[in-house]
Amino acid sequence: MPTYLDVHKISQIGDMINVPGIEDENFKITRINTFCNREEDLIYYLLNATSKDVIEKYHSKFNLKCDSITEVTMM
């Protein structure tokens, strides 16, 4: 399954920052790790997902839009 880095403004997601994990069988998404840079107001989610489109649809459930979604490769 492809791996993606999904980026948000911390201020955009509010209390959802404390959600323990993303695992959604309907959307086939699993969170691998989370990173943040509070000075830049950014949070980064490393996800396994079937496609970028699936990540966008998942976020739309919560009225959220990613600042960016990039497919990445583990080294």
Secondary structure, 3 states (H helix, E strand, C coil): CCEEEEEEEHHHHHHHHHCCCCEECCCCEEEEEEEEECCCCEEEEEEEECCHHHHHHHHHCCCCCCCEEEEECCC
